[in-house]
């Protein structure tokens, strides 16, 4: 079944934030309002060829590398909230492992393919966190770059395991960004050195104009460079 968490209220807030740059979800607010909020499922999307089971438990995905496409990238703090779809509303999901992975400013993934920069050398822009009591994980990363055939995106995988380490739940999707923001970032160095990207959201078959998969962006509260991003994933957990 396609998967997709976004409340009507959150969708409107997220789209508004893309224009006004003023929306960041608070985990505690989500927990307090969960029972009173109606939800829909987040869209499940293909994993793609670049997932590697690195088992890197870290919040900062930019560490351990000197690759220019990472260290010169535009900072992005990404907050992902997990919520369980219930008949009475959404409840935060604690204790779930959330992996994210994405390309650097030059369009390269770490750890995959002999022809890709950094392959097998360092696992940049990969890692996982376990959701807290409010269902939240936070990653320090960079704004993703593009590569031929795809619009700009981040991969995400949410999993649960039994005591033996076997996977009991696996949800995989992809996160996207408003193209007006993409255009702005892709004009900056080092992104702009690559020229014009050849796929935008509107022409991306995986994104499919799915507004539920858009990350809401704002400027960091401390006035630092880059963006703060927020999105909620609504999941239907097995009973």
Buried (B, 14 or more C-beta within 10 A) or exposed (E): EEBBBBBEEBBEBBBEBBEEBEBBBBBEEBBEBBEEBEBBBBBBBEBBEBBBEBEBEBBEBBEBBEBEBBBBBBBBBBBBBBBBBEEEBBBBBBEBBBBBBBBBBBBBBBBBEEEBBBBEEBBBBBBBBEBBEBBBBBBBBBBBBBBEEBBBBBBBBBBBEEEEEEEEBEBBBBBBBBBEBBEEBBEBEBBEEBEEBEBBBEEBEBBEEBBBBBBBBBBBEEEEEBBBBBBBBBBBBEE
